[in-house]
Amino acid sequence: MKKIISQTIKKVTLELIYQVVDERTTEIKTEIRDIKAELKEIKKKQEEDFRYLSQKIDTTTAAINQRLDTVIQILMTSRQDQK
């Protein structure tokens, strides 16, 4: 009788442990899924920011080059006028 009770207690205890482990595993998987989704959003935002900054750099560089060309033209004209 004592052996049956002991085995029953062990079995119930193991079942409880398995249940808790399964619940926690499910929670962890959900947390991991949420973290992956957040990382995906962050990566998308970073790519958008990078594209914006790259475009801004290109626009600014083009404007600076145009100004430099204008200054060079003015200097060349001024130099030719002095001769």
C-alpha positions in Angstrom: 0.0 0.0 0.0 2.8 2.4 1.0 4.6 1.6 -2.3 1.4 2.3 -4.3 1.0 5.7 -2.6 4.6 6.6 -3.1 4.5 5.7 -6.8 1.2 7.6 -7.2 2.8 10.7 -5.6 5.8 10.4 -7.9 3.6 10.1 -10.9 1.4 13.1 -10.0 4.5 15.1 -9.2 6.1 14.3 -12.5 2.8 15.2 -14.3 2.8 18.5 -12.6 6.4 19.1 -13.5 5.7 18.2 -17.1 2.7 20.5 -17.2 4.7 23.5 -15.7 7.6 22.8 -18.2 5.1 22.7 -21.1 3.5 26.0 -20.0 6.8 27.7 -19.5 8.0 26.4 -22.9 5.0 27.9 -24.6 5.5 31.2 -22.8 9.2 31.3 -23.9 8.3 30.4 -27.5 5.8 33.3 -27.5 8.3 35.7 -26.1 10.9 34.6 -28.7 8.3 35.1 -31.5 7.5 38.6 -30.1 11.2 39.5 -30.0 11.8 38.2 -33.5 8.9 40.4 -34.7 10.3 43.4 -32.9 13.8 42.8 -34.4 12.2 42.6 -37.8 10.5 45.9 -37.3 13.7 47.5 -36.1 15.6 46.1 -39.1 12.9 47.5 -41.5 13.1 50.9 -39.8 16.9 50.9 -40.0 16.8 50.1 -43.7 14.3 52.9 -44.3 16.5 55.3 -42.3 19.6 54.2 -44.2 17.8 54.7 -47.6 16.7 58.2 -46.5 20.1 59.2 -45.3 21.7 57.8 -48.4 19.3 59.8 -50.5 19.9 62.9 -48.4 23.7 62.5 -48.8 23.4 62.1 -52.6 21.2 65.2 -52.8 23.6 67.3 -50.6 26.6 66.0 -52.5 25.0 67.0 -55.8 24.2 70.5 -54.5 27.7 70.9 -53.2 29.2 69.8 -56.5 26.9 72.2 -58.4 28.1 75.1 -56.2 31.7 74.1 -56.7 31.2 74.0 -60.4 29.7 77.5 -60.2 32.6 78.8 -58.1 35.1 77.2 -60.5 33.3 78.8 -63.5 33.4 82.2 -61.7 37.1 81.8 -60.9 37.9 80.8 -64.4 36.0 83.7 -65.9 37.6 86.1 -63.4 41.0 84.7 -64.3 40.5 85.1 -68.0 39.2 88.7 -67.5 42.4 89.6 -65.7 44.6 88.5 -68.6 
